Amino acid sequence: MAPPIAIDLQSVSDTQVATISGPLSVNGVSARRNKAPKMDGGLVAASSSEMFKGPGYGKPKAKRWDHRLNEESKSRKPTAIKGVAKYLKNPGIISLGGGLPSSEYFPFERIDIKVPVAPNFSEEDTKESGVVTTIGKHDIAEGKGLFDIHVALNYSQATGTAQLLRFITEHTEIVHNPPYRDWQCCATIGSTSALDMAYRMFTTRGDYILSEEYTFATAVETAAPMGVRVIGVAMDAQGMLATSLDDILSTWDEAARGAKKPWLLYTVPTGGNPTGATQPEQRRREIYRVAQKHDLYILEDEPYYFLQMQPYTGPNAPDVPPPASHAEFLKSIVPSLLSMDVDGRVMRMDSFSKVIAPGARVGWITAPEQIVERFVRHQEVSTQSVSGFSQLALYKLLDETWGHAGYLDWLINLRLEYTKRRDVICHACEEFLPSQVASWNPPAAGMFHWIKINWRLHPQASSLPMLDIEDEVFHVAIERGVLCTKGSWFRAEADGGTDMFLRTTFASASADNIQEAIRRLGEALRAIFQLE
């Protein structure tokens, strides 16, 4: 069947915005939407955060970053084909211009998705009391909804569909309320892709970038083929040290290093991978001040931001009461670098991978309009757009079923669930690991538990390199039936470091399996260090 012709959606120009002032709250979303121009959610409709966010009265505009964008990024031009899509909203126009296939050849007439409803989020609750949301091919034309198969599964703009971008923009404003006026969001296919594009925008072969001394391995591996090297900034239990960052930059010797002073900082401030370290608010402000002093641009990678957990109280101690409201929950979260960014020197990378599902491959960046525009130019000719299936499913779940209040309820639920998992692994470590050689700090966020091993107590420490001992621990643990990850694999600089760590995760194994795995690790350590 051919798609219905009448799609009665009021178009919105790129400059139309809702003229509503003040910070956005969960309860204020409906009022803003009611006063805003009607959303254009048709085929290949232009979408921009400017259509959905507050005007930011009284806020400054972001600094310009022309001096930080590389020649590749500066040379990108808008794609001509994407540009003509704006004419599709002209009344009565018949398009013979774009290469959009007819949805009558999409072999999907209806999609049903069963999802949980707050506060009953467990798998069992979803089976018993979850709601089924139905997506038809022509829901928009038939007046049944604002998003459908006909639109979602065709080509779309690189910014993301208006339906999902609206929710992402509102969420960003509710949580972070960036302190400059011209911020925007753009949907991505995940933070790894966004990071790759950011490197391609900002770096040149031979450059150095800055990161935690133990960092997300893919961040280093992505940079390496580009000829970009990573300098590790010293850390403590609360993450990157601003004093170390300042020292590296203040004493940088271009002749000795053979490279210009680095100005791009990559950081995972919350529940960092691999260390699980979380920068407190004061530390973030110190890092931001160093960034201002040395004119750094910051890539804030925050996949674990909403996996901030309840305080660790130890075995047999009473639990800390959960947040009593959405406002209390948002207040309990460490403020983001984006929320402090008066200059527009932060590109924040968010993702649904850790809070909804990694296979959805949906995330978003938030940055100044200038940076987002350059990012969109890159995305138009690479990934093009986020999966229509994923955008459709997330819209139906987040916007149509849960709303912002329900999504925050889900995030609070995740907080409590990850707190239980974190507590299980910490309790197991206290019970089973030999304290003579193993030590740790309970993580405040994320899904990783970072265990320090005193390799200098190994019987052959005087003759064996640390990396050989690390390799022995890794393989003996496997022989005992537990897989951990070598800490050296996460070094920003390929020197192995002087201390030895193991990364463990409490994200997916059952409580019983976590306890058994740590018991086996304890056995392995006792055998290796001859503590039995």
C-alpha positions as CSV (number, residue, x, y, z in Angstrom):
1,M,0.0,0.0,0.0
2,A,1.3,3.4,-0.9
3,P,1.8,5.8,2.1
4,P,-1.0,8.3,2.8
5,I,-0.5,11.7,1.2
6,A,-1.7,14.1,3.9
7,I,0.9,14.6,6.5
8,D,-0.5,17.5,8.5
9,L,2.5,18.7,10.5
10,Q,3.3,22.4,10.9
11,S,6.7,23.2,9.7
12,V,9.2,25.1,11.8
13,S,11.9,27.2,10.4
14,D,15.5,26.8,11.8
15,T,15.1,30.1,13.6
16,Q,11.8,29.6,15.4
17,V,12.1,28.9,19.1
18,A,9.9,28.9,22.1
19,T,10.3,32.2,23.9
20,I,10.2,30.8,27.4
21,S,12.8,31.9,30.0
22,G,14.2,30.4,33.2
23,P,15.8,27.0,33.9
24,L,13.8,24.0,32.7
25,S,12.4,21.5,35.2
26,V,10.7,18.2,34.7
27,N,7.4,19.8,35.6
28,G,8.0,22.6,33.2
29,V,8.4,20.5,30.0
30,S,4.7,20.3,29.2
31,A,4.2,24.1,29.5
32,R,7.2,24.8,27.2
33,R,6.0,22.3,24.6
34,N,2.5,23.8,24.6
35,K,3.9,27.3,23.9
36,A,6.4,26.2,21.3
37,P,5.8,26.1,17.6
38,K,4.5,22.7,16.4
39,M,7.3,20.3,15.8
40,D,8.1,19.3,12.2
41,G,8.6,15.6,12.3
42,G,8.2,14.7,8.7
43,L,10.6,13.1,6.2
44,V,14.2,14.3,6.5
45,A,12.9,17.3,8.6
46,A,15.5,19.8,9.8
47,S,16.1,19.6,13.5
48,S,18.1,21.7,15.9
49,S,18.3,22.1,19.6
50,E,17.4,25.8,19.0
51,M,13.8,24.6,18.4
52,F,13.5,23.0,21.8
53,K,15.6,24.7,24.4
54,G,15.1,27.9,26.3
55,P,16.5,31.2,24.9
56,G,19.1,31.6,27.6
57,Y,18.5,35.2,28.4
58,G,21.4,36.8,30.3
59,K,23.8,34.0,29.4
60,P,27.0,34.8,27.4
61,K,27.8,33.3,24.0
62,A,30.5,30.7,23.8
63,K,34.0,31.6,22.8
64,R,35.1,31.0,19.2
65,W,37.3,28.0,18.6
66,D,38.6,28.7,15.1
67,H,42.1,28.4,16.4
68,R,41.5,24.9,17.7
69,L,39.7,23.4,14.7
70,N,42.0,21.6,12.2
71,E,42.1,22.2,8.4
72,E,40.1,19.0,7.7
73,S,37.3,20.3,9.9
74,K,37.4,23.9,8.6
75,S,37.2,22.7,5.0
76,R,34.0,20.7,5.3
77,K,31.0,22.1,3.5
78,P,27.3,21.3,3.9
79,T,26.1,18.4,1.7
80,A,24.0,19.7,-1.2
81,I,21.6,16.8,-1.1
82,K,20.8,17.1,2.6
83,G,20.2,20.8,2.1
84,V,17.4,20.4,-0.4
85,A,15.3,18.5,2.1
86,K,14.1,21.8,3.5
87,Y,11.9,22.2,0.4
88,L,9.9,19.0,1.2
89,K,7.8,21.1,3.7
90,N,6.6,23.4,0.9
91,P,2.8,22.9,0.6
92,G,1.9,20.8,-2.5
93,I,5.4,20.1,-3.6
94,I,6.0,16.9,-5.5
95,S,9.6,15.6,-4.9
96,L,11.6,14.1,-7.7
97,G,14.8,15.4,-6.1
98,G,15.9,13.2,-3.2
99,G,16.8,9.6,-3.3
100,L,14.2,8.6,-0.6
101,P,12.8,5.2,-1.2
102,S,9.0,4.8,-0.8
103,S,8.0,3.3,2.6
104,E,5.6,1.0,0.7
105,Y,8.7,-1.1,0.2
106,F,9.6,-1.2,3.9
107,P,8.7,-4.7,5.0
108,F,7.5,-3.5,8.4
109,E,3.8,-2.7,9.0
110,R,3.8,-2.6,12.8
111,I,6.3,-2.9,15.6
112,D,5.2,-3.8,19.2
113,I,7.5,-3.1,22.1
114,K,6.8,-4.1,25.7
115,V,8.4,-1.8,28.3
116,P,8.3,-1.4,32.0
117,V,6.4,1.4,33.7
118,A,7.6,3.1,36.9
119,P,8.2,2.0,39.6
120,N,8.0,-1.6,38.4
121,F,11.3,-1.9,36.4
122,S,12.4,-5.5,37.0
123,E,12.3,-8.1,34.3
124,E,9.6,-10.0,36.1
125,D,7.6,-6.8,36.6
126,T,7.8,-6.0,32.9
127,K,6.6,-9.4,32.0
128,E,3.6,-9.1,34.3
129,S,2.7,-5.4,34.2
130,G,4.7,-3.8,31.3
131,V,2.9,-1.9,28.7
132,V,2.9,-2.6,25.0
133,T,3.5,0.4,22.7
134,T,2.6,-0.1,19.1
135,I,4.3,1.7,16.2
136,G,2.5,1.7,12.9
137,K,3.9,2.6,9.5
138,H,1.7,5.7,9.0
139,D,0.9,6.8,12.6
140,I,1.7,10.5,11.8
141,A,-0.6,10.8,8.8
142,E,-3.4,8.8,10.6
143,G,-3.1,11.1,13.7
144,K,-2.0,8.3,16.0
145,G,1.4,9.7,17.0
146,L,4.3,12.0,16.2
147,F,6.7,9.4,14.9
148,D,6.3,6.3,12.8
149,I,7.9,3.7,10.6
150,H,7.4,5.7,7.4
151,V,9.6,8.6,8.8
152,A,12.0,6.7,11.1
153,L,13.2,4.1,8.6
154,N,13.9,6.6,5.9
155,Y,16.9,8.9,5.7
156,S,17.1,11.6,8.3
157,Q,19.3,14.6,9.2
158,A,22.7,14.1,10.9
159,T,21.5,15.9,14.0
160,G,19.0,13.2,14.7
161,T,15.2,13.2,14.2
162,A,13.4,16.1,15.8
163,Q,11.3,13.6,17.9
164,L,14.4,12.3,19.8
165,L,16.5,15.4,19.6
166,R,13.7,17.3,21.5
167,F,13.9,14.9,24.4
168,I,17.7,14.9,24.4
169,T,17.8,18.7,24.4
170,E,15.3,19.0,27.2
171,H,17.1,16.4,29.3
172,T,20.4,18.2,28.9
173,E,18.8,21.5,30.0
174,I,17.1,19.9,33.0
175,V,20.3,18.1,34.2
176,H,23.1,20.5,33.2
177,N,21.6,23.9,32.1
178,P,24.8,24.9,30.3
179,P,25.7,28.5,31.4
180,Y,26.3,29.9,27.9
181,R,23.5,30.7,25.4
182,D,24.4,29.0,22.1
183,W,24.8,25.4,23.1
184,Q,23.3,22.6,21.0
185,C,23.0,18.8,21.0
186,C,23.5,16.4,18.1
187,A,22.6,12.7,18.2
188,T,25.5,10.2,17.6
189,I,25.9,6.5,17.1
190,G,27.7,6.4,20.5
191,S,30.6,8.0,22.3
192,T,33.3,6.0,20.5
193,S,32.2,7.3,17.1
194,A,31.8,10.8,18.6
195,L,35.3,10.7,20.0
196,D,36.7,9.5,16.6
197,M,35.1,12.5,14.9
198,A,36.3,14.9,17.6
199,Y,39.9,13.8,17.1
200,R,39.4,14.3,13.4
201,M,38.1,17.8,14.1
202,F,40.7,19.0,16.5
203,T,44.0,17.1,16.1
204,T,46.8,16.9,13.6
205,R,49.3,14.1,13.1
206,G,52.2,14.6,15.6
207,D,49.9,16.2,18.3
208,Y,49.7,15.2,21.9
209,I,46.4,15.1,23.8
210,L,46.0,14.8,27.6
211,S,44.1,12.2,29.6
212,E,44.1,10.4,32.9
213,E,47.2,8.2,33.3
214,Y,44.8,5.2,33.3
215,T,42.2,5.8,30.7
216,F,39.6,4.3,28.3
217,A,41.8,2.1,26.1
218,T,39.8,2.8,23.0
219,A,40.6,6.5,23.4
220,V,44.3,5.8,23.0
221,E,43.8,3.2,20.3
222,T,41.6,5.6,18.3
223,A,44.3,8.3,18.4
224,A,47.2,6.1,17.6
225,P,46.6,5.5,13.8
226,M,46.1,9.3,13.4
227,G,49.6,9.8,14.7
228,V,48.3,11.4,17.9
229,R,49.9,10.5,21.2
230,V,48.5,10.6,24.7
231,I,50.1,12.1,27.8
232,G,48.9,10.7,31.1
233,V,48.0,13.0,33.9
234,A,48.6,11.7,37.4
235,M,45.6,10.5,39.4
236,D,44.5,9.8,43.0
237,A,41.4,8.0,44.3
238,Q,39.3,11.0,43.0
239,G,40.6,10.9,39.5
240,M,42.8,13.4,37.5
241,L,44.9,15.8,39.6
242,A,44.6,19.4,38.5
243,T,48.0,20.1,39.9
244,S,49.6,17.4,37.6
245,L,47.7,18.8,34.6
246,D,48.9,22.3,35.3
247,D,52.5,21.1,35.8
248,I,52.6,19.2,32.5
249,L,51.4,22.2,30.6
250,S,53.4,24.8,32.5
251,T,56.7,22.9,32.0
252,W,56.1,21.7,28.4
253,D,59.3,21.8,26.4
254,E,58.4,21.7,22.7
255,A,62.0,21.1,21.6
256,A,62.4,18.1,24.0
257,R,59.0,16.7,23.2
258,G,59.2,17.3,19.5
259,A,55.6,18.6,19.5
260,K,53.7,21.7,20.3
261,K,52.1,22.1,23.7
262,P,48.9,20.0,24.0
263,W,45.6,21.8,24.3
264,L,43.0,18.9,24.0
265,L,42.0,17.2,27.2
266,Y,40.0,13.9,27.1
267,T,38.6,12.9,30.5
268,V,36.0,10.4,31.9
269,P,35.2,12.3,35.1
270,T,32.5,10.0,36.6
271,G,33.2,6.3,37.3
272,G,36.2,6.4,35.0
273,N,37.1,3.3,33.0
274,P,39.2,1.5,34.2
275,T,39.7,3.0,37.7
276,G,36.1,3.7,38.8
277,A,37.3,7.1,40.1
278,T,34.9,10.0,40.2
279,Q,36.1,13.6,40.3
280,P,34.2,15.5,43.0
281,E,32.8,19.0,42.2
282,Q,35.8,20.9,43.6
283,R,38.2,18.8,41.5
284,R,36.2,19.4,38.4
285,R,36.3,23.2,39.0
286,E,40.1,23.0,39.5
287,I,40.5,21.2,36.2
288,Y,38.3,23.7,34.5
289,R,40.4,26.6,35.8
290,V,43.5,24.9,34.5
291,A,41.8,24.5,31.2
292,Q,41.0,28.3,31.2
293,K,44.6,29.1,32.1
294,H,46.1,27.1,29.3
295,D,43.2,27.5,26.8
296,L,42.4,23.8,26.7
297,Y,39.4,22.3,24.9
298,I,37.8,19.5,26.9
299,L,36.2,16.3,25.7
300,E,34.0,15.2,28.6
301,D,33.1,11.5,28.1
302,E,30.3,10.6,30.5
303,P,28.8,7.2,29.8
304,Y,28.7,6.4,33.5
305,Y,27.3,9.7,34.7
306,F,24.0,8.3,35.8
307,L,25.6,5.3,37.5
308,Q,26.6,7.4,40.5
309,M,25.8,5.2,43.4
310,Q,24.8,5.6,47.1
311,P,27.7,6.1,49.5
312,Y,29.4,2.9,50.5
313,T,28.8,2.1,54.1
314,G,30.5,-1.3,54.5
315,P,29.3,-4.8,55.4
316,N,26.3,-5.0,57.8
317,A,25.8,-1.3,57.8
318,P,22.3,0.2,57.1
319,D,21.7,1.5,53.6
320,V,21.7,5.2,52.9
321,P,18.0,6.2,52.0
322,P,17.5,6.7,48.3
323,P,16.7,10.1,46.8
324,A,13.1,11.1,47.8
325,S,12.4,13.1,44.7
326,H,13.7,13.9,41.2
327,A,15.0,17.2,42.5
328,E,16.9,15.4,45.3
329,F,18.3,12.9,42.9
330,L,19.6,15.6,40.5
331,K,21.0,17.6,43.4
332,S,22.9,14.4,44.6
333,I,24.8,14.0,41.3
334,V,28.2,15.6,40.9
335,P,27.8,18.7,38.7
336,S,29.2,18.1,35.2
337,L,32.0,20.0,33.5
338,L,29.3,21.1,31.0
339,S,27.3,22.7,33.8
340,M,30.4,24.8,34.7
341,D,31.4,25.7,31.2
342,V,31.0,29.5,31.0
343,D,33.4,29.6,27.9
344,G,31.9,26.8,25.7
345,R,35.2,24.9,26.0
346,V,33.6,21.5,26.7
347,M,32.2,18.9,24.2
348,R,30.2,16.6,26.4
349,M,29.6,13.1,25.1
350,D,26.5,11.3,26.5
351,S,25.3,7.8,25.7
352,F,22.4,5.5,26.3
353,S,24.7,2.5,26.2
354,K,25.1,2.1,29.9
355,V,21.7,3.2,31.0
356,I,19.4,1.7,28.3
357,A,21.3,-0.7,26.0
358,P,24.7,-0.6,24.2
359,G,23.3,-2.2,21.1
360,A,21.0,0.7,20.5
361,R,24.1,2.7,19.4
362,V,22.6,6.1,20.4
363,G,24.3,8.9,22.2
364,W,24.6,12.6,21.8
365,I,27.1,15.5,22.1
366,T,26.5,18.9,23.7
367,A,28.8,21.7,22.6
368,P,28.7,25.3,21.3
369,E,26.8,25.9,18.1
370,Q,30.1,26.4,16.2
371,I,31.5,23.0,17.2
372,V,28.2,21.2,16.7
373,E,27.9,22.6,13.2
374,R,31.4,21.3,12.3
375,F,30.5,17.9,13.9
376,V,27.3,17.7,11.8
377,R,29.3,18.4,8.6
378,H,31.5,15.4,9.4
379,Q,28.6,13.1,10.5
380,E,26.7,13.9,7.2
381,V,29.4,12.2,5.2
382,S,30.3,9.4,7.5
383,T,27.7,7.8,9.8
384,Q,25.0,10.0,8.2
385,S,22.4,9.5,11.0
386,V,21.5,7.3,14.0
387,S,19.6,4.1,13.3
388,G,15.9,4.8,12.7
389,F,14.9,1.6,14.5
390,S,16.8,2.9,17.6
391,Q,15.5,6.4,17.5
392,L,12.0,5.1,17.1
393,A,12.2,2.7,20.0
394,L,13.9,5.2,22.3
395,Y,11.3,7.9,21.4
396,K,8.4,5.5,22.2
397,L,10.1,4.5,25.5
398,L,11.5,7.8,26.7
399,D,9.1,10.4,25.4
400,E,5.8,8.7,24.8
401,T,5.8,6.2,27.6
402,W,8.0,7.4,30.4
403,G,8.4,11.1,29.9
404,H,11.2,12.9,31.7
405,A,9.8,12.0,35.1
406,G,9.7,8.3,34.2
407,Y,13.2,8.4,32.8
408,L,14.6,9.9,36.0
409,D,12.7,7.2,37.9
410,W,14.5,4.6,35.8
411,L,17.9,6.3,36.5
412,I,17.2,6.3,40.2
413,N,16.3,2.6,39.9
414,L,19.6,2.0,38.1
415,R,21.5,3.9,40.9
416,L,20.1,1.6,43.5
417,E,20.7,-1.6,41.5
418,Y,24.3,-0.7,40.8
419,T,24.8,0.2,44.5
420,K,23.8,-3.3,45.4
421,R,26.2,-4.8,42.9
422,R,29.1,-2.5,44.0
423,D,28.4,-3.5,47.6
424,V,28.5,-7.2,46.7
425,I,32.0,-7.0,45.1
426,C,33.4,-4.7,47.9
427,H,32.1,-7.1,50.6
428,A,33.5,-10.0,48.7
429,C,36.9,-8.3,48.4
430,E,36.9,-7.6,52.2
431,E,36.1,-11.3,52.9
432,F,38.3,-13.1,50.3
433,L,41.2,-11.0,49.1
434,P,44.5,-11.1,51.1
435,S,44.9,-7.6,52.5
436,Q,48.7,-8.0,52.5
437,V,48.8,-7.6,48.7
438,A,45.4,-6.3,47.6
439,S,43.9,-2.9,48.3
440,W,41.1,-0.8,46.8
441,N,38.7,2.1,47.1
442,P,35.0,1.5,46.8
443,P,33.9,3.1,43.5
444,A,31.3,5.9,43.8
445,A,30.1,5.5,40.2
446,G,30.3,3.3,37.1
447,M,30.7,-0.4,36.8
448,F,34.4,-1.1,37.6
449,H,36.3,-2.0,40.7
450,W,40.0,-1.2,40.5
451,I,42.2,-3.4,42.7
452,K,45.8,-2.5,43.5
453,I,48.3,-5.4,43.8
454,N,51.5,-4.9,45.8
455,W,53.7,-6.7,43.3
456,R,56.8,-5.9,45.3
457,L,55.8,-8.6,47.8
458,H,56.0,-11.3,45.1
459,P,58.7,-13.9,46.0
460,Q,60.6,-13.0,42.8
461,A,60.0,-9.3,42.8
462,S,63.7,-8.6,42.8
463,S,64.3,-10.4,39.6
464,L,61.0,-10.3,37.7
465,P,59.7,-7.1,36.0
466,M,56.3,-5.9,37.2
467,L,54.7,-6.7,33.8
468,D,55.8,-10.3,34.1
469,I,54.2,-10.6,37.5
470,E,51.1,-9.0,36.2
471,D,51.0,-11.5,33.4
472,E,51.4,-14.3,36.0
473,V,48.5,-13.0,38.1
474,F,46.3,-12.7,35.0
475,H,46.9,-16.3,33.8
476,V,46.8,-18.0,37.2
477,A,43.5,-16.2,37.9
478,I,42.1,-17.7,34.6
479,E,43.4,-21.1,35.6
480,R,41.4,-20.7,38.9
481,G,38.3,-19.8,36.9
482,V,38.1,-16.0,37.0
483,L,38.8,-13.4,34.3
484,C,40.1,-10.0,35.3
485,T,41.7,-7.3,33.1
486,K,45.3,-6.2,33.3
487,G,45.7,-2.6,34.5
488,S,48.6,-2.0,32.2
489,W,46.3,-2.3,29.2
490,F,44.7,1.1,30.2
491,R,47.9,3.1,30.5
492,A,47.7,6.3,28.5
493,E,51.4,6.0,27.8
494,A,52.9,2.6,26.8
495,D,55.3,2.4,29.7
496,G,53.5,-0.1,31.9
497,G,53.7,2.2,34.9
498,T,55.3,1.3,38.3
499,D,52.2,0.1,40.1
500,M,50.1,-3.0,39.3
501,F,46.3,-3.0,39.1
502,L,43.5,-5.4,38.1
503,R,40.2,-4.1,36.7
504,T,37.1,-6.1,37.7
505,T,33.5,-5.3,36.8
506,F,30.3,-5.9,38.8
507,A,28.0,-4.9,35.9
508,S,26.7,-8.2,34.7
509,A,27.5,-11.3,36.8
510,S,25.1,-12.4,39.5
511,A,25.7,-11.6,43.1
512,D,26.7,-15.3,43.8
513,N,29.0,-15.3,40.8
514,I,30.7,-12.1,41.8
515,Q,31.4,-13.5,45.3
516,E,32.7,-16.8,43.8
517,A,34.9,-14.9,41.3
518,I,36.5,-12.8,44.0
519,R,37.0,-16.0,46.1
520,R,38.8,-17.6,43.2
521,L,40.9,-14.4,42.7
522,G,41.8,-14.5,46.4
523,E,43.0,-18.1,46.0
524,A,45.1,-17.2,43.0
525,L,46.8,-14.3,44.8
526,R,47.5,-16.4,47.9
527,A,49.1,-19.1,45.7
528,I,51.2,-16.6,43.6
529,F,52.4,-14.6,46.6
530,Q,52.9,-17.8,48.7
531,L,50.5,-16.6,51.5
532,E,48.9,-20.1,52.1
